[in-house]
Amino acid sequence: MTTMTTYETLSLLLQLVVGSAAFVTLWFLYRQLRLMQEQLLAAQEATKAQSALSLVNFLQASEVRSARQCVRRVLSQKALVDWTPQEREAASMVCANYDVAAGLLRANLAPAGLVINNWGPSIRHCYAVLKPYIDECRTGPGGHPSYWSNFDWLCAEARRGEA
């Protein structure tokens, strides 16, 4: 059996120290990456929560609630030809707000369930009341068939959530 020289022994010890240091460094790097991933997930969740709160505030703004109330209580009892200019403004506001909310949901910037579960009955009722107005706006001067199409999608999702 051959014995190692002092140089070989020191080289082996040095390699063991360097190898151990490399493994410790890799372990710390792994832990840092895990922590960064957890922080990123927490930031994403906080952003989603903030987006949801902003959307709720948007839908609960006083003028938006008044417009929905007008649609549900007043316009639901009147023919489209009898709507006043102020009632048409309320109708437009409801269509526009639900359309914008739906656009945000479709872009996954807020949880769709939050809106559909909490405003589903309002969405379905407002859409049914406003459908003739929407059709008029789409076919009238300056209109387009895709006008307020996100509201169409939102109503379809609310109907699907109802079933």
C-alpha positions as CSV (number, residue, x, y, z in Angstrom):
1,M,0.0,0.0,0.0
2,T,1.3,3.4,-0.9
3,T,1.1,6.3,1.4
4,M,0.2,9.8,0.2
5,T,2.6,12.5,0.2
6,T,2.0,15.6,2.3
7,Y,1.2,17.5,-0.9
8,E,-1.4,14.9,-1.9
9,T,-2.9,15.0,1.5
10,L,-3.2,18.8,1.5
11,S,-4.6,18.7,-2.0
12,L,-7.3,16.2,-0.9
13,L,-8.2,18.3,2.2
14,L,-8.3,21.4,0.1
15,Q,-10.6,19.7,-2.5
16,L,-12.9,18.5,0.4
17,V,-13.1,22.1,1.8
18,V,-13.8,23.6,-1.7
19,G,-16.4,20.9,-2.4
20,S,-18.1,21.4,0.9
21,A,-18.1,25.2,0.4
22,A,-19.6,24.7,-3.0
23,F,-22.4,22.5,-1.6
24,V,-23.1,25.0,1.2
25,T,-23.2,27.8,-1.4
26,L,-25.6,25.9,-3.6
27,W,-27.8,25.2,-0.5
28,F,-27.9,28.9,0.3
29,L,-28.6,29.8,-3.3
30,Y,-31.5,27.2,-3.3
31,R,-32.9,28.7,-0.1
32,Q,-32.7,32.2,-1.5
33,L,-34.5,31.2,-4.7
34,R,-37.2,29.5,-2.6
35,L,-37.6,32.7,-0.5
36,M,-37.7,34.9,-3.6
37,Q,-40.3,32.6,-5.2
38,E,-42.4,32.8,-2.0
39,Q,-42.1,36.6,-2.0
40,L,-43.1,36.8,-5.7
41,L,-46.2,34.7,-5.0
42,A,-47.1,36.9,-2.0
43,A,-46.7,40.0,-4.2
44,Q,-48.8,38.5,-6.9
45,E,-51.5,37.6,-4.4
46,A,-51.4,41.2,-2.9
47,T,-51.7,42.6,-6.4
48,K,-54.7,40.4,-7.2
49,A,-56.3,41.5,-3.9
50,Q,-55.7,45.1,-4.7
51,S,-57.1,44.7,-8.2
52,A,-60.2,43.0,-6.7
53,L,-60.7,45.8,-4.2
54,S,-60.3,48.4,-7.0
55,L,-62.8,46.6,-9.1
56,V,-65.3,46.4,-6.2
57,N,-64.8,50.1,-5.5
58,F,-65.4,50.8,-9.2
59,L,-68.6,48.8,-9.2
60,Q,-69.8,50.3,-5.9
61,A,-69.2,53.9,-6.7
62,S,-72.2,56.0,-5.8
63,E,-73.1,57.1,-9.3
64,V,-72.7,53.6,-10.7
65,R,-75.0,52.2,-8.0
66,S,-77.5,54.9,-8.8
67,A,-77.4,54.1,-12.5
68,R,-77.9,50.4,-11.8
69,Q,-80.8,51.2,-9.5
70,C,-82.3,53.3,-12.3
71,V,-82.0,50.5,-14.7
72,R,-83.4,47.9,-12.4
73,R,-86.2,49.9,-10.9
74,V,-87.2,52.5,-13.5
75,L,-86.1,51.3,-16.9
76,S,-87.2,47.8,-16.3
77,Q,-90.8,49.2,-16.2
78,K,-90.5,51.4,-19.3
79,A,-90.2,50.8,-23.1
80,L,-87.0,52.0,-24.7
81,V,-88.8,54.7,-26.6
82,D,-89.9,56.3,-23.4
83,W,-86.5,56.6,-21.8
84,T,-85.4,60.1,-21.0
85,P,-81.9,61.5,-21.8
86,Q,-80.9,61.1,-18.1
87,E,-82.2,57.5,-18.1
88,R,-80.2,56.8,-21.3
89,E,-77.1,58.2,-19.5
90,A,-77.7,55.8,-16.6
91,A,-78.2,52.9,-19.1
92,S,-74.9,53.9,-20.9
93,M,-73.1,54.0,-17.5
94,V,-74.2,50.6,-16.5
95,C,-73.3,49.1,-19.9
96,A,-69.9,50.8,-19.8
97,N,-69.1,49.8,-16.3
98,Y,-70.1,46.2,-16.7
99,D,-68.2,46.2,-20.0
100,V,-65.0,47.5,-18.4
101,A,-65.3,45.1,-15.4
102,A,-65.7,42.2,-17.8
103,G,-62.7,43.4,-19.8
104,L,-60.6,43.3,-16.6
105,L,-61.9,39.8,-15.7
106,R,-61.2,38.5,-19.2
107,A,-57.6,39.8,-18.9
108,N,-57.3,37.9,-15.6
109,L,-56.6,41.1,-13.7
110,A,-59.3,40.3,-11.1
111,P,-61.0,37.1,-10.0
112,A,-64.2,36.6,-12.2
113,G,-65.9,34.7,-9.4
114,L,-65.9,37.8,-7.2
115,V,-67.9,39.8,-9.6
116,I,-70.1,37.0,-10.9
117,N,-71.0,35.6,-7.5
118,N,-71.7,39.0,-6.0
119,W,-73.3,40.9,-8.9
120,G,-74.7,38.0,-11.0
121,P,-78.3,38.8,-10.5
122,S,-77.7,42.5,-11.2
123,I,-75.7,41.6,-14.3
124,R,-78.4,39.3,-15.7
125,H,-81.3,41.7,-14.9
126,C,-79.5,44.8,-16.2
127,Y,-78.5,43.0,-19.4
128,A,-82.0,41.8,-20.0
129,V,-83.4,45.4,-19.5
130,L,-80.6,47.0,-21.5
131,K,-80.4,44.5,-24.4
132,P,-82.7,46.6,-26.7
133,Y,-80.6,49.7,-25.9
134,I,-77.4,47.9,-26.6
135,D,-78.8,46.7,-29.9
136,E,-79.8,50.2,-30.8
137,C,-76.3,51.6,-29.9
138,R,-74.7,48.8,-32.0
139,T,-76.8,49.5,-35.1
140,G,-77.2,53.3,-34.8
141,P,-74.9,56.0,-36.2
142,G,-71.3,55.4,-35.1
143,G,-72.2,52.0,-33.7
144,H,-70.5,48.7,-34.1
145,P,-71.6,45.1,-33.6
146,S,-68.9,44.6,-31.0
147,Y,-69.9,47.6,-28.9
148,W,-70.1,46.5,-25.2
149,S,-69.2,42.9,-26.2
150,N,-67.5,42.3,-22.9
151,F,-70.9,43.0,-21.2
152,D,-72.3,40.2,-23.4
153,W,-69.6,37.9,-22.2
154,L,-70.1,38.9,-18.6
155,C,-73.8,38.1,-18.8
156,A,-73.1,34.7,-20.4
157,E,-70.7,34.0,-17.5
158,A,-73.3,35.1,-14.9
159,R,-75.9,32.9,-16.5
160,R,-73.4,30.0,-16.5
161,G,-72.7,30.7,-12.8
162,E,-76.4,30.6,-12.1
163,A,-76.9,27.1,-13.3
